[in-house]
Amino acid sequence: MSVTFTKDKETKNTIRFTSPIGSTVSGSIYVPKDSDLAKKTEIVLEVSEKVEVSA
């Protein structure tokens, strides 16, 4: 599953990226302005499902 965070708001030291409400995962992440990620318009987060195997 992937979650897309879109550039939303710039604060003094960070850039806020937000995932839309109503999707499987919603919320915000904050990236420092001096990070390479801050230059992006979207951040895509890949979430892997944990699979347990019994012996």
N, C-alpha and C positions, 0 to 999 in steps of 0.2 A: 504494500500500500504506500502511496506517496501523498504528502501533504504540501500544498503550495502556499507560501507566505509571500504576500505582496507588499512592496514598500508603501508605508502608510504615512508616517509623520517623522519629522526631524526634530530632535530635542537639542539641548546644548552640546552634549557629548556623544549622543547615540542616534541611531536610526531605528525606528520601530517598523517591524514587518508583521502583518496580521494575516491570519488565516480566517476565511469567512465563517460567520456563525451559521450553523445549520449543516455544516459538513461533518464528517466523522470525527475530526479533531478541529477544535477552534481555539484561538488564543493569539497571543503576541509573543514575539521574541525581539530582544533588543541587541543591536550589534554596534560596537564602538565605531565612531566615524573613521578612524584610521585603519580599519580592517578592510581587506580586499572584498569581503562580502558586502560591505556598505555601498560599493559601487554598482551592485546588481539592482535590478528592478524586481526580481523575484528570487526567492530561495526555495528550492524543492528539497524536502526532507523525505528520505526513504525510510520507512519503518518496516522492519522484518518481524514476522510472527515467530515467537518462540515455540519450538516443537520439541516435546519431550518423548524420548523413545524408551520403552521399558524393555528390560532384558529377559 
